[in-house]
Amino acid sequence: MLDGTLSIETEVLENGDFGLVDPTEVKNILLELIKVDLNEVKKKVQDADPDELEEQEVDDWEILTDDNENPEKVLMSDIKRLVKLYKDAEQNGLGIVMLYIVIKH
């Protein structure tokens, strides 16, 4: 779980909340993130069947491929940036705050 164990709902955010990763949890999440085999992820994205994903209503696929000819490169870059974020937080004894917004169609 990348977003830790704490969630703070606010009255200001009608369709979302804040997820908190305590500094003590950052290292554990980082250790899991660095286990991700980027070559395997890349291959799975390249081999993905867009029609099957659409049928399964995988919204993230549409977001990933929107105006993008190389979705695997985008995903690889995002994973690397996420690892860097957690490394930086861990090295500096920081936690991470995430904002989740639910968009209703």
ZIJO-V12449 format. One record per run of one state. SS is the DSSP state (H for helix, E for strand, C for the rest). FROM is the first residue (numbers start at 1). LEN is the number of residues. If there is no record, write none. Layout:
ss:SS from:FROM len:LEN
ss:SS from:FROM len:LEN
This chain:
ss:C from:1 len:5
ss:E from:6 len:4
ss:C from:10 len:6
ss:E from:16 len:6
ss:C from:22 len:1
ss:H from:23 len:11
ss:C from:34 len:4
ss:H from:38 len:10
ss:C from:48 len:2
ss:H from:50 len:6
ss:C from:56 len:3
ss:H from:59 len:7
ss:C from:66 len:5
ss:H from:71 len:21
ss:C from:92 len:4
ss:E from:96 len:6
ss:C from:102 len:4
